[in-house]
Amino acid sequence: MRRALWVTAALALAWFSGARPAAAGDDFQTWHTVELRKGLTSKWEVFFLPEMRIRDDSSELFYRESRQGVRFSPSKHLTLGLQYLFVRNENAAGKHRDEHTGEIDVTPKTTLGPLHLSLRWRLALRTIQGSSGEQEYQMRFMPKAAWPTRLGNWKLTPYVADDLFYDYTRDAFNQNRFFLGISLPLKEFHGAKSFLDLYYMLQHQLGSTRDWSSNHVLGSKLTIQF
């Protein structure tokens, strides 16, 4: 456990030492997610994943999304996903903008000693209300390292991850999300397994004038698996 904490702290220090300085547009936000998963067979599952985000120093609800789809795991080393995402986003003027997106996920997985490693690759075809183009392509890469361990009688999994966005319309990497989190199993209820993730996320975004801004996010995710 001590080694896991030292590795996590070192990764965090390495990131923050190279992070961009805070800008005037920086914000503190909270993001909250629930994921409902239902296994159909040993290899197939369906899921529903709603999320809401609160901005302006965690005082204003501005973003809602729901992602639903199917996942297929032909082996313990690979998961494939196909999903639809609906987003309703509110800009600073209070105007709503809707987004409809189809996504394909490919996630290879492996272990290295006590570490559980994965690399999620996501290709998204987005249709955004008010966008200059009819459709926009986006690619995302998310490496993740998790360390299942115990603290006394508690099972817990600290993890670190980084989600990098590439926008084909802008021909640029336009967003990065760095995560430090912990996953905790909760008590089973009527055969349903549940997990609670708590995390800190540092989000960098490229603005329309090619300047970068940052958001500091505290997030939670409740997963219920039937």
Secondary structure, 3 states (H helix, E strand, C coil): CHHHHHHHHHHHHHHHHHCCCCCCCCEEEEEEEEEEEEECCCCEEEEEEEEEEEECCCCEEEEEEEEEEEEEEEECCEEEEEEEEEEEEECCCCCEEEEEEEEEEEEEEEEECCEEEEEEEEEEEEEECCCCCCCEEEEEEEEEEECCEEECCEEEEEEEEEEEEEECCCCEEEEEEEEEEEEEEEEEECCEEEEEEEEEEEEEEECCCCCEEEEEEEEEEEEEEC
